[in-house]
Amino acid sequence: MKMTFRWYGEGRDPISLQNIKQIPGVSGLMGVLDEKAAGEVWTYEECKAYADHVHAAGLEVEVIESVNVHEDIKMGLPTRDQFIANYCETIRNLAEVGVKVIIYNFMPVLDYLRTDVAREIPEDGSNSLYFDEKDLGDMTPQEIVEYTMNNANGFSIPGWEPARLAELNKTMEVYKGLTVADMLDNYKYFLDGVIPTCEEVGVKMACHPDDPAWPIFGLPRLAHSQEGYDKIVALHDSPCNTVCLCTGSLGSDPNNDIPAIIRHFGEMDRIGAMHVRNIKFLGYHHFREAAHLSSSGDLDMYAIMKAVYDTCPNTYIRPDHGRMIWDEVGRPGYGLYDRALGATYLNGLWEAICRENGRPELAN
């Protein structure tokens, strides 16, 4: 298992590479390439400059997130072939600089959705990302986008890039005519286009789940249950067609048994990477994000890490969305302090599990 940390890039993240290097047990990054619009090629020179900068700080960068899939691909428009070709070129360039996993999502239009990005937690005065479906009321997608961007402390939020949302009204209209079956067909077309390149250069594609784990605004969403992921894995049978198992995204639906889902896909060797975080259930389609400690939320983090040990011990993990604590101001969900605590806690669980099973060397 390699413990990693999400970083947004020099000049775009108040957290430095030196800060990350000082977190015990963190070996590298899940890096972010989202400065370009979806569909554009990340050149070899750009990828190499990014990787060289990270390596100079003594960190690895074997996982890249947010190589966004263009909406034309998801919608099955005639322009998709050029965007798929561009995606394949980016895959080749990333492979050249040592990237082994690309995390992406196939969510239509919107990435993760929250109704409050800084809801105070009464027990300790910290704040975290929060969702209550009742708060959406009659809000349109445009209104929730505007609210989110206006409350992000001046930072961008992944999946909410302005270029991606510039034609939101037009895109929403197209999706009204698409069914889940249509989306699966379009997804297969995408995977059939990129997986052969992945197999050639040794890169895994890892699909991030829908967040929250149910349909929003009537959009056809695919990846919010074991059943949904089974369908995605079956679209193109390849070791390079994997999932990014985000415990918080899937865990937002209490019907999802997260340790069991990890075991299911871990035994299939279809977990490319993991985001590990905790959720506190507050009601139907109502939750907030919690500290990583099991008792702070409703997910059993020991059982989650034990499932990883038993079925996919060589995967990449990062602590996911953290609270804002100790008066930190930063990108909602992506502060330094609580995520560093999360990494340390998860590493502690990992060491204990390795020692319980007579394999202390796996904890190093």
LINLINVEN-V742390 format. One record per helix or strand of 3 or more residues. SS is the DSSP state (helix for helix, strand for strand). FROM is the first residue (numbers start at 1). LEN is the number of residues. If there is no record, write none. Layout:
((SS | FROM | LEN) (SS | FROM | LEN))
This chain:
((strand | 2 | 6) (helix | 17 | 5) (strand | 26 | 7) (helix | 44 | 13) (strand | 60 | 6) (helix | 71 | 5) (helix | 80 | 17) (strand | 101 | 4) (strand | 116 | 5) (strand | 127 | 6) (helix | 133 | 4) (helix | 141 | 10) (helix | 162 | 4) (helix | 168 | 8) (helix | 180 | 22) (strand | 204 | 5) (helix | 226 | 10) (strand | 241 | 6) (helix | 247 | 5) (helix | 258 | 10) (strand | 271 | 6) (strand | 278 | 6) (strand | 286 | 5) (helix | 294 | 3) (helix | 301 | 11) (strand | 316 | 4) (helix | 337 | 20) (helix | 360 | 4))
